[in-house]
Amino acid sequence: MILKLGLPKGSLQESTFNIFKKAGFTIKSDSRSYYPAVDDEELSITLVRAQEMAKYVAEGIFDAGMTGEDWVADSGESVKKVDNLVYGKVGMRPVRWVLAVPENSKIKSVKDLAGKHISTELVNTTKAYLKKHKVKADVSFSWGATEAKPPHLADAIVELTETGSSLRANKLRIVDTIMESTTVMIANKDSWKDEWKQKKINDILLLLKGALNAGEKVGLKMNIPEKKLGCVLELLPASKRPTVSYLIGRKGEEQWVAIEVIMDEKKVRPLIPKLKERGAEDIIEYPLNKVIY
């Protein structure tokens, strides 16, 4: 059997391919191809814009697809949300859709948008946001370069941001956050009822989440005299028990042990000198591809 999988073309493509690579899949595609090759005979991959993914999954053209939670909500399509995968084109965190206006605009809150013109790609969600706040305003679809629309082509925009740098560069000020979004795996409802397809989707998710779990973690190995084991273990993360194994030595020699632990990479730099001070030797830090919990 073959699982037809849709992956996002555009801003999320590179980061998606990188995560699949860490998960163990090799995807090959040139800049013009919409049908990349993958080293899994049970997978058929097609690249489409994230905005269109929910439609094609709902229609059964794809069994499953990866897209933004925002585009699924805005599409109104009926699909099975399988799970979240928190990553974006810049980093491993949710993205935000924000209401933004020129820095010198008199608009201070959503209430000030009454009778104004808003430009965005996220039209339906923006209309729902205005309705929730009982504000009537004109919302039109933006075909790109949304940050350039104010003040001459729009009074305000609703735009996607990860860091806010592009908005600041265009002298725009954030008024409110409309929604946060992460990448999600969605499935066609009929495909999800198929036992083989459901298992294949879950197997892929397991590996992808393992790759994401490993993103900010490293492995740490070291050797330590057994008599100093307690004081070294005090420094290591308490949430996970490290692996401790005895080293083979000659009779009569001091007993040594090897310790191995997985931990946050950002905590390793200040930790290594302390481990050395307490007697650890042969300290090795190594990267991880997948961490499966």
PAZAPA-4460 file (N, C-alpha, C; in steps of 0.05 Angstrom, whole numbers, plus 32768, in hexadecimal, padded with zeros to 4 digits):
% residues 293
    n_x    n_y    n_z   ca_x   ca_y   ca_z    c_x    c_y    c_z   seq   type   mol
   8011   7FE8   8000   8000   8000   8000   8011   8019   8000     1      M     A
   8005   802F   7FF7   8013   8049   7FF6   8004   805E   8006     2      I     A
   8012   806D   8016   8006   8083   8024   800C   809D   8015     3      L     A
   7FF8   80AB   800C   7FFB   80C4   7FFE   7FFE   80DB   8012     4      K     A
   8015   80E7   8013   801B   80FB   8027   8021   8116   801A     5      L     A
   8013   812A   8023   8018   8146   801A   802A   8154   802D     6      G     A
   803F   8161   8022   8051   8171   8032   8051   818E   8028     7      L     A
   8056   81A1   803A   8053   81BD   8032   8069   81C7   8020     8      P     A
   8061   81D4   800B   8073   81E1   7FF8   8076   81FE   8001     9      K     A
   808F   8209   8001   8093   8225   8008   80A3   8228   8021    10      G     A
   809A   823A   8033   80AA   8241   804A   80B0   822B   805D    11      S     A
   809E   8217   805F   80A1   8201   8072   80B0   81EA   8065    12      L     A
   80B5   81EB   804B   80C0   81D3   803D   80DB   81CB   8048    13      Q     A
   80EE   81DD   804A   8109   81D6   8052   8109   81CB   806E    14      E     A
   80FC   81D7   8081   80FC   81CD   809C   80EE   81B2   809E    15      S     A
   80D9   81AE   808E   80CB   8194   808D   80DD   817E   8083    16      T     A
   80EB   8184   806D   80FE   8170   8062   8114   816A   8077    17      F     A
   811D   817E   8085   8133   8179   8099   8129   8167   80AF    18      N     A
   8110   816B   80B8   8106   815B   80CE   8101   813E   80C4    19      I     A
   80F8   813B   80AC   80F5   8120   80A0   8110   8112   809E    20      F     A
   8125   8121   8097   8140   8116   8095   8149   810B   80B1    21      K     A
   8145   811C   80C5   814D   8113   80E0   813C   80FB   80E9    22      K     A
   8124   80F9   80DF   8112   80E3   80E6   8119   80C9   80D7    23      A     A
   812B   80CC   80C3   8135   80B4   80B5   812C   80B2   8098    24      G     A
   811D   80C6   808E   8113   80C6   8072   8125   80D9   8061    25      F     A
   812D   80CF   804A   813B   80E0   8037   8129   80E9   8021    26      T     A
   8123   8102   801F   8112   810E   800A   8123   811E   7FF7    27      I     A
   8120   8118   7FDD   8130   8126   7FC9   811D   8135   7FB6    28      K     A
   8122   814F   7FB3   8111   815F   7FA2   8121   8177   7F98    29      S     A
   811D   817E   7F7E   8129   8197   7F75   8114   81AE   7F78    30      D     A
   811D   81C6   7F73   810C   81DD   7F78   80F2   81DE   7F68    31      S     A
   80F1   81D0   7F51   80DA   81D1   7F40   80C7   81B8   7F44    32      R     A
   80D0   81A5   7F53   80C1   818C   7F55   80AC   818E   7F6B    33      S     A
   8094   8183   7F65   807F   8181   7F78   807B   8164   7F81    34      Y     A
   808B   8152   7F76   8088   8135   7F7C   80A4   812A   7F84    35      Y     A
   80AD   8130   7F9C   80C8   8127   7FA5   80C9   8109   7FA9    36      P     A
   80E2   80FF   7FA6   80E7   80E3   7FAB   80ED   80DF   7FC9    37      A     A
   80E4   80C8   7FD4   80EA   80C2   7FF0   80F2   80A4   7FF2    38      V     A
   8104   809E   8004   810E   8083   8006   80FC   8072   8018    39      D     A
   80E2   8072   8012   80CE   8061   801F   80BA   8059   800A    40      D     A
   80BA   8040   8003   80A8   8036   7FEE   808B   8037   7FF5    41      E     A
   8085   803C   800E   8069   803E   8017   805F   805B   8017    42      E     A
   806F   806E   800F   8068   808A   800F   8068   8096   7FF3    43      L     A
   8054   80A7   7FEE   8054   80B7   7FD6   8050   80D4   7FDF    44      S     A
   8063   80E6   7FD9   8062   8101   7FE3   805C   8115   7FCD    45      I     A
   804B   8128   7FD3   8045   813E   7FC1   8048   8158   7FD1    46      T     A
   8054   816C   7FC4   8057   8187   7FD1   8041   8199   7FC8    47      L     A
   8033   81A6   7FDA   801F   81BA   7FD4   8021   81D1   7FE8    48      V     A
   8016   81E7   7FE2   8015   81FD   7FF5   8006   81F6   800F    49      R     A
   8011   81FE   8025   8005   81F7   803F   7FE8   8200   8040    50      A     A
   7FE1   8216   8033   7FC6   8221   8033   7FB2   820E   8026    51      Q     A
   7FBB   81FD   8014   7FAA   81EB   8005   7FA8   81CF   8010    52      E     A
   7FB9   81C9   8023   7FBC   81AD   802D   7FA2   81A1   8037    53      M     A
   7F94   81B0   8048   7F7C   81A5   8055   7F67   819D   8040    54      A     A
   7F65   81AD   802A   7F52   81A7   8015   7F58   818D   8008    55      K     A
   7F72   8188   8001   7F79   8170   7FF3   7F77   8157   8005    56      Y     A
   7F7D   815B   801F   7F7A   8145   8031   7F5C   813E   8035    57      V     A
   7F4C   8152   8038   7F2F   814E   803C   7F23   8140   8024    58      A     A
   7F2C   8146   800C   7F22   813A   7FF3   7F2D   811E   7FEE    59      E     A
   7F41   8116   7FFE   7F4C   80FB   7FFA   7F62   80F9   7FE5    60      G     A
   7F6A   8110   7FDA   7F81   8110   7FC8   7F9A   8108   7FD6    61      I     A
   7F9D   8111   7FF0   7FB2   8107   8002   7FA5   80F8   8018    62      F     A
   7FB3   80E3   8022   7FAA   80D5   803A   7FB0   80E6   8053    63      D     A
   7FC6   80F4   8052   7FCE   8104   8069   7FDF   811B   805E    64      A     A
   7FE2   812F   806F   7FF2   8146   8067   7FFC   8156   807F    65      G     A
   8011   8165   807B   801C   8176   8090   8018   8193   8087    66      M     A
   800D   81A3   8099   8007   81BF   8093   8005   81CE   80AD    67      T     A
   7FFF   81E8   80AB   7FFB   81F7   80C4   7FDF   81F4   80CF    68      G     A
   7FDE   81F3   80E9   7FC4   81F2   80F6   7FB2   8209   80EF    69      E     A
   7FBF   8220   80E9   7FB0   8238   80E0   7FA2   8234   80C6    70      D     A
   7FAF   8227   80B3   7FA3   8223   8098   7F8C   820E   8099    71      W     A
   7F8F   81FB   80AC   7F79   81E7   80AF   7F60   81F6   80BA    72      V     A
   7F64   8207   80CE   7F4E   8215   80DA   7F41   8228   80C6    73      A     A
   7F52   8236   80B7   7F48   824A   80A4   7F39   823D   808C    74      D     A
   7F41   8225   8085   7F35   8218   806E   7F18   820E   8074    75      S     A
   7F13   8207   808D   7EF9   81FC   8094   7EF4   81E0   808B    76      G     A
   7F09   81D3   8080   7F06   81B8   8076   7F05   81A4   808D    77      E     A
   7EF7   818D   8087   7EF3   8178   809B   7F09   8163   8098    78      S     A
   7F1D   8164   80AA   7F33   8150   80A9   7F38   8147   80C6    79      V     A
   7F47   8131   80C7   7F4F   8126   80E1   7F69   8133   80E9    80      K     A
   7F6A   8142   8100   7F83   814C   810A   7F90   8136   811A    81      K     A
   7FA8   812D   8111   7FB5   8116   811E   7FC6   8120   8135    82      V     A
   7FD8   8134   8131   7FE9   813D   8146   7FF7   8157   813E    83      D     A
   8001   8165   8152   8011   817D   814D   802F   8176   814B    84      N     A
   803D   8185   813B   805A   8183   8138   8064   81A0   813A    85      L     A
   8070   81A7   8150   8077   81C3   8155   8092   81C9   8148    86      V     A
   8090   81D5   8130   80A7   81E0   8122   809E   81F4   810E    87      Y     A
   80B0   8205   8105   80AA   8219   80F0   80C1   821D   80DE    88      G     A
   80C1   8231   80CD   80D6   8235   80BA   80EF   8241   80C8    89      K     A
   80EC   824C   80E0   8103   8258   80EE   810B   8247   8106    90      V     A
   80F9   823E   8116   8100   822F   812E   80EA   821D   8137    91      G     A
   80EF   8210   814E   80DD   81FD   8159   80CA   820A   816D    92      M     A
   80B7   821A   8162   80A4   8227   8173   808B   822E   8162    93      R     A
   8075   8233   8170   805D   823B   8161   8061   8256   8153    94      P     A
   8051   825A   813E   8051   8274   8130   8038   8283   8139    95      V     A
   8037   829D   8133   8020   82AD   813C   8015   82BC   8124    96      R     A
   7FFA   82BE   8123   7FED   82D0   8110   7FE6   82E9   8120    97      W     A
   7FF0   8300   8118   7FEC   8318   8128   7FDE   832E   8118    98      V     A
   7FD0   833E   8126   7FC4   8356   811A   7FD9   836C   811D    99      L     A
   7FE1   8378   8106   7FF6   838D   8107   7FED   83A5   80F7   100      A     A
   7FF7   83BC   8100   7FF1   83D6   80F4   800B   83E6   80F2   101      V     A
   800B   83FB   80E2   8023   840D   80E1   8029   8418   80FD   102      P     A
   8043   841C   8102   804C   8425   811C   803D   843F   8125   103      E     A
   8037   8451   8112   802A   846A   811A   800C   8469   8117   104      N     A
   8000   8452   8113   7FE3   844F   8111   7FD5   8455   812B   105      S     A
   7FBD   8460   8128   7FAC   8466   8140   7F9E   844D   814A   106      K     A
   7F9F   8437   813B   7F92   841E   8143   7FA1   8412   815A   107      I     A
   7F94   840F   8171   7FA1   8404   8189   7F95   83E9   8192   108      K     A
   7F7D   83E3   8188   7F70   83CA   818F   7F5E   83C1   8179   109      S     A
   7F53   83A9   817B   7F41   839F   8166   7F28   83B0   8163   110      V     A
   7F20   83BE   8178   7F08   83CF   8176   7F0C   83E6   8163   111      K     A
   7F25   83EE   815F   7F2B   8405   814E   7F2B   83FD   8130   112      D     A
   7F26   83E4   812A   7F26   83DA   810F   7F0B   83DE   8101   113      L     A
   7EF7   83E7   810F   7EDC   83EA   8104   7EDD   83FC   80EB   114      A     A
   7ED3   83F1   80D4   7ED3   8400   80BB   7EEE   8401   80AD   115      G     A
   7F02   83F4   80B7   7F1D   83F4   80AB   7F20   83DD   8098   116      K     A
   7F37   83DE   8089   7F3D   83C8   8076   7F54   83B8   8080   117      H     A
   7F51   839D   8080   7F66   838B   8089   7F6D   8378   8073   118      I     A
   7F87   8375   806F   7F92   8363   805A   7F9F   834B   8067   119      S     A
   7F99   8333   805D   7FA5   831A   8069   7FA1   8302   8057   120      T     A
   7FB0   82EE   805B   7FAB   82D4   804E   7F98   82C3   805F   121      E     A
   7F96   82C9   8078   7F86   82B9   808B   7F6A   82C6   808D   122      L     A
   7F5B   82C7   8078   7F42   82D6   8076   7F2D   82CC   8089   123      V     A
   7F26   82B2   8088   7F10   82A8   8098   7F15   82AB   80B6   124      N     A
   7F2E   82A5   80BE   7F34   82A7   80DB   7F33   82C4   80E4   125      T     A
   7F3C   82D7   80D3   7F3B   82F3   80D9   7F1E   82FD   80DC   126      T     A
   7F0D   82F4   80CA   7EF1   82FB   80CB   7EE4   82F1   80E5   127      K     A
   7EEC   82D8   80ED   7EE1   82CD   8106   7EEB   82DC   811E   128      A     A
   7F04   82E5   811D   7F10   82F6   8133   7F00   8310   8136   129      Y     A
   7EFA   831D   811F   7EEC   8336   8120   7ECF   8332   812A   130      L     A
   7EC3   831C   8122   7EA7   8316   812A   7EA7   8311   8148   131      K     A
   7EBB   8303   8152   7EBD   82FE   816F   7EBD   8318   817F   132      K     A
   7ECB   832C   8174   7ECE   8346   8182   7EB9   835A   8179   133      H     A
   7EA5   8351   8169   7E8F   8361   8160   7E98   837A   8151   134      K     A
   7EAC   8376   813F   7EB7   838C   8130   7EB1   8387   8112   135      V     A
   7EA7   839A   8104   7EA2   8398   80E7   7EB8   83A6   80D8   136      K     A
   7EC7   8397   80C8   7EDD   83A2   80B8   7EDF   8393   809E   137      A     A
   7EEC   839E   808A   7EEF   8392   8070   7F09   8381   8071   138      D     A
   7F06   8367   806A   7F1D   8354   806A   7F20   834A   804D   139      V     A
   7F38   834E   8042   7F3D   8345   8027   7F56   8333   8026   140      S     A
   7F56   8321   8013   7F6C   830E   8010   7F85   831C   8006   141      F     A
   7F9C   8316   8012   7FB5   8321   8009   7FC4   830C   7FF8   142      S     A
   7FCD   8314   7FE1   7FDB   8301   7FCF   7FF9   8302   7FD3   143      W     A
   8002   830C   7FE9   801E   830D   7FEF   8027   8329   7FF7   144      G     A
   8040   832B   8001   804B   8344   800A   8038   8353   801D   145      A     A
   802C   8345   802F   8017   8350   8040   8022   8367   8051   146      T     A
   803B   8365   805A   8047   837A   806B   8049   8394   805D   147      E     A
   8049   8394   8042   804B   83AD   8033   8031   83BB   802E   148      A     A
   801B   83AF   8036   8000   83BA   8031   7FFA   83D3   8041   149      K     A
   8000   83D4   805B   7FFA   83ED   806A   800F   8402   8063   150      P     A
   8008   841B   8064   7FED   8426   806B   7FDC   842C   8052   151      P     A
   7FE8   842A   803A   7FDA   8433   8022   7FC5   841F   8018   152      H     A
   7FCB   8405   801A   7FB9   83F0   800F   7FA8   83E3   8024   153      L     A
   7FAE   83E7   803E   7F9F   83DB   8054   7FA5   83EB   806D   154      A     A
   7F91   83EB   807F   7F95   83F9   8099   7FA3   83E7   80AC   155      D     A
   7FA0   83CC   80A8   7FAC   83B9   80BA   7FB0   839F   80AB   156      A     A
   7FC1   838E   80B6   7FC4   8373   80AA   7FC3   835E   80C0   157      I     A
   7FBC   8346   80B8   7FBF   832F   80CA   7FD4   831D   80BC   158      V     A
   7FEB   831A   80C9   8002   830D   80BC   800F   82F9   80CE   159      E     A
   801C   82E5   80C2   802A   82D0   80D1   8046   82DA   80D9   160      L     A
   804E   82D4   80F1   8069   82DC   80FA   8074   82C7   810D   161      T     A
   808E   82C3   810C   809C   82B2   811F   80AD   82C3   8132   162      E     A
   80BB   82D7   8128   80CC   82E7   8138   80C3   8304   8139   163      T     A
   80B2   830D   8126   80AA   8329   8126   80BD   833B   8117   164      G     A
   80D3   8330   810D   80E8   8341   8101   80DE   834E   80E7   165      S     A
   80CF   833F   80D7   80C5   834A   80BD   80B1   8361   80C2   166      S     A
   80A0   835E   80D7   808D   8373   80DD   809C   838C   80E6   167      L     A
   80B0   8389   80F7   80C0   83A0   8100   80CE   83AD   80E9   168      R     A
   80D9   839D   80D7   80E7   83A8   80C0   80D5   83B9   80AE   169      A     A
   80BB   83B3   80AE   80A7   83C2   809F   8098   83D7   80AF   170      N     A
   80A4   83DC   80C7   8099   83F1   80D9   807C   83EC   80E0   171      K     A
   8076   83D3   80E7   805C   83CB   80F0   805C   83C4   810E   172      L     A
   8045   83C9   811A   8042   83C4   8137   802C   83AF   813C   173      R     A
   8032   839C   814D   801E   8387   8153   800A   8391   8167   174      I     A
   7FF0   838D   815F   7FDA   8396   8170   7FD0   837E   8181   175      V     A
   7FCE   8367   8174   7FC3   8350   8182   7FCC   8336   8174   176      D     A
   7FCC   8321   8183   7FD1   8306   8177   7FB6   82F9   8172   177      T     A
   7FB0   82F1   815A   7F97   82E5   8153   7F97   82C7   8159   178      I     A
   7FAD   82B9   8152   7FAF   829D   8158   7FCC   8294   8157   179      M     A
   7FD2   827E   8165   7FEC   8271   8163   7FE8   8258   8153   180      E     A
   7FFD   824F   8145   7FFA   8238   8133   8013   8227   8134   181      S     A
   8010   820D   8131   8027   81FB   812D   8021   81EA   8115   182      T     A
   8035   81DC   810C   8032   81C9   80F6   8022   81B1   8101   183      T     A
   800F   81A7   80F1   7FFF   8190   80F9   7FFF   817B   80E4   184      V     A
   7FFC   8162   80EC   7FF7   814B   80DA   7FD9   8147   80D9   185      M     A
   7FCE   8149   80C1   7FB1   8144   80BE   7FAD   812C   80AC   186      I     A
   7F96   811F   80AD   7F91   8107   809D   7F75   8109   8092   187      A     A
   7F71   80FD   807B   7F56   80F9   8070   7F47   80E6   8082   188      N     A
   7F2E   80EC   8088   7F1F   80DD   809B   7F1B   80C0   8093   189      K     A
   7F17   80BB   8079   7F14   809F   806F   7F2F   8091   8070   190      D     A
   7F45   809F   8069   7F5F   8093   806B   7F66   808B   8087   191      S     A
   7F5D   809B   809A   7F63   8096   80B6   7F55   807D   80C0   192      W     A
   7F3F   8075   80B4   7F31   805D   80BB   7F3F   8044   80B1   193      K     A
   7F51   8047   809E   7F61   8031   8093   7F77   802A   80A6   194      D     A
   7F77   8011   80B0   7F8A   8009   80C5   7FA7   800D   80BC   195      E     A
   7FAE   8005   80A4   7FCA   8007   809A   7FD2   8024   8098   196      W     A
   7FC1   8035   808C   7FC8   8051   8089   7FCA   805F   80A4   197      K     A
   7FB9   8059   80B6   7FBA   8066   80D0   7FD5   805F   80DE   198      Q     A
   7FDC   8045   80DC   7FF5   803D   80E9   800D   804A   80DB   199      K     A
   800C   804C   80C1   8023   8059   80B2   8025   8076   80BA   200      K     A
   800F   8084   80BC   8010   80A0   80C5   801B   80A2   80E1   201      I     A
   8012   8091   80F3   801C   8092   810F   803A   808B   8110   202      N     A
   8043   8078   80FF   805F   8071   80FF   8070   8089   80F6   203      D     A
   8067   8097   80E1   8075   80AE   80D8   8076   80C4   80EE   204      I     A
   805F   80C8   80FB   805E   80DC   8110   8071   80D5   8127   205      L     A
   8073   80BC   812E   8085   80B3   8144   80A1   80BC   813E   206      L     A
   80AA   80B7   8125   80C5   80BE   811D   80C9   80DC   811B   207      L     A
   80B5   80EA   8111   80B7   8107   810F   80B9   8114   812A   208      L     A
   80A8   810B   813D   80A8   8116   8158   80C2   810F   8166   209      K     A
   80CD   80F8   8160   80E7   80F1   816B   80FD   8104   8161   210      G     A
   80FB   810B   8148   810F   811E   813C   810B   813A   8149   211      A     A
   80F3   8142   814E   80EE   815C   815B   80F7   815C   8178   212      L     A
   80F2   8146   8186   80FB   8143   81A2   8119   8146   81A4   213      N     A
   8127   813C   818F   8144   813D   8190   8150   8158   8188   214      A     A
   813F   816A   817E   8149   8183   8173   815A   8194   8186   215      G     A
   8152   8195   819F   8161   81A6   81B2   816F   8195   81C8   216      E     A
   8173   817B   81C3   817F   816A   81D6   8199   815D   81CB   217      K     A
   81AA   8155   81DD   81C3   8147   81D6   81C7   8130   81E9   218      V     A
   81D8   811D   81E1   81E1   8108   81F3   81FB   810F   8200   219      G     A
   81FE   8107   8218   8217   810D   8228   8221   80F3   8234   220      L     A
   823B   80ED   822E   8248   80D5   823A   8260   80DE   824A   221      K     A
   8267   80CE   825E   827F   80D4   826E   8286   80BC   827E   222      M     A
   829F   80BB   8287   82A8   80A7   8299   82AE   80B4   82B4   223      N     A
   82AA   80A5   82CA   82AD   80B0   82E5   82B5   809B   82F9   224      I     A
   82C6   80A0   830C   82CC   808C   8321   82B2   8086   8330   225      P     A
   82AD   806D   8336   8294   8066   8343   8290   8075   835D   226      E     A
   82A5   807A   836C   82A2   8088   8385   8298   80A5   8382   227      K     A
   829A   80B0   836A   8291   80CB   8365   8276   80CC   8356   228      K     A
   826A   80B5   8353   8251   80B3   8343   823B   80C4   834E   229      L     A
   8238   80C3   8369   8222   80D2   8375   8223   80F0   8370   230      G     A
   823B   80FB   8373   823E   8118   8370   823A   8121   8353   231      C     A
   8240   810F   8340   823C   8115   8324   821E   8113   831D   232      V     A
   8211   80FF   8327   81F4   80FC   8321   81E4   8113   832B   233      L     A
   81EE   8121   8340   81E0   8138   834B   81DE   814F   8336   234      E     A
   81F1   814F   8323   81F1   8165   830F   81E0   815F   82F7   235      L     A
   81D9   8145   82F3   81CB   813D   82DB   81AC   8140   82DE   236      L     A
   819E   8143   82C8   8180   8147   82C9   8173   8132   82DA   237      P     A
   8161   813B   82EC   8153   8128   82FD   813C   811A   82F0   238      A     A
   8132   8126   82DA   811A   811C   82CD   811E   8101   82BF   239      S     A
   8137   80FC   82B6   813E   80E3   82A8   8155   80D6   82B6   240      K     A
   8152   80BC   82BC   8168   80AE   82C9   817E   80A8   82B5   241      R     A
   8196   80B0   82BA   81AC   80AA   82A7   81B3   808C   82A7   242      P     A
   81BF   8083   8291   81C9   8068   828F   81E4   8067   829C   243      T     A
   81E8   8054   82AF   8202   8050   82BC   820A   8034   82B8   244      V     A
   8223   8031   82AD   822D   8016   82A8   824A   8014   82B3   245      S     A
   8252   7FFC   82BB   826D   7FF9   82C7   8281   7FF3   82B1   246      Y     A
   8298   8000   82B4   82AE   7FFC   82A1   82BF   7FE4   82AA   247      L     A
   82C9   7FD5   8297   82DA   7FBE   829D   82F6   7FC8   82A3   248      I     A
   8300   7FC1   82BA   831B   7FC9   82C2   832B   7FB1   82CD   249      G     A
   8344   7FB6   82D2   8355   7FA0   82DD   834F   7F9D   82FA   250      R     A
   8354   7F85   8304   8350   7F7E   8320   8360   7F90   8332   251      K     A
   8354   7F9C   8346   8362   7FAD   8358   8361   7FCA   8351   252      G     A
   8359   7FD0   8338   8358   7FEC   832F   833E   7FF9   833A   253      E     A
   833E   8013   833B   8327   8022   8343   8310   801D   832F   254      E     A
   82F8   8019   833A   82E0   8014   8328   82D6   802E   831C   255      Q     A
   82D3   802D   8301   82C8   8044   82F3   82AD   803D   82E7   256      W     A
   829C   8051   82E2   8282   804C   82D5   827F   8060   82BE   257      V     A
   826F   8058   82AB   8268   806A   8294   824B   8074   8298   258      A     A
   8247   808E   8293   822D   809A   8296   8224   80A5   827B   259      I     A
   820B   80A1   8274   8200   80AC   825B   81E4   80B7   8261   260      E     A
   81DF   80D0   8256   81C6   80DD   825C   81BF   80EE   8244   261      V     A
   81A4   80F3   8240   819A   8105   822B   8190   811E   823A   262      I     A
   8198   8136   8230   8190   814E   823D   818E   8166   822A   263      M     A
   8183   817C   8233   8181   8194   8223   819D   819F   821C   264      D     A
   81A1   81A5   8202   81BB   81AE   81F9   81C4   81C8   8208   265      E     A
   81B1   81DA   820D   81B8   81F3   8219   81C2   81F1   8235   266      K     A
   81BD   81DA   8242   81C6   81D5   825D   81E2   81C8   825F   267      K     A
   81EC   81BF   8248   8205   81B0   8248   821D   81C2   824D   268      V     A
   821E   81D9   8240   8236   81EA   8241   823E   81F1   825E   269      R     A
   822C   81FB   826F   8235   8200   828A   8239   81E7   829B   270      P     A
   822E   81D0   8292   8230   81B8   82A1   824B   81AA   829F   271      L     A
   8256   81AA   8287   826F   819B   8282   8286   81A2   8295   272      I     A
   828C   81BC   8299   82A1   81C3   82AC   829C   81B8   82C8   273      P     A
   8283   81B8   82D1   827C   81AE   82EB   8280   8190   82ED   274      K     A
   8279   8182   82D7   827E   8165   82D7   829B   815E   82D9   275      L     A
   82AB   816E   82CA   82C8   816A   82CB   82D3   816F   82E7   276      K     A
   82C9   8183   82F4   82D2   8189   830F   82CC   8172   8323   277      E     A
   82B7   8163   831D   82AF   814E   8330   82BA   8133   8327   278      R     A
   82CC   8133   8314   82DB   811A   830E   82D3   810C   82F4   279      G     A
   82C0   8117   82E5   82B9   810B   82CB   82CF   810D   82B7   280      A     A
   82D4   80F8   82A7   82E8   80F9   8292   82DB   80EE   8278   281      E     A
   82EA   80F1   8262   82E1   80E7   8248   82C4   80F0   8242   282      D     A
   82BF   810A   8247   82A4   8114   8243   829E   8118   8225   283      I     A
   8289   810C   821B   8281   810E   81FF   8265   8119   81FC   284      I     A
   8262   812E   81EC   8248   8138   81E5   8242   8131   81C8   285      E     A
   822A   8127   81C2   8224   811E   81A7   8208   8126   819F   286      Y     A
   8203   812C   8185   81E8   8134   817C   81D6   811C   817A   287      P     A
   81BC   8122   8179   81A7   810D   8178   8196   8111   815F   288      L     A
   818D   80FC   8152   817A   80FE   813C   815D   80FB   8146   289      N     A
   8159   80E8   8158   813E   80E2   8161   813F   80DB   817F   290      K     A
   812B   80E5   818D   8126   80DD   81A9   8109   80D4   81AB   291      V     A
   8105   80BB   81AF   80EA   80B0   81B1   80E2   80AC   81CE   292      I     A
   80CD   80B9   81D7   80C5   80B6   81F3   80B0   80A0   81F5   293      Y     A
***
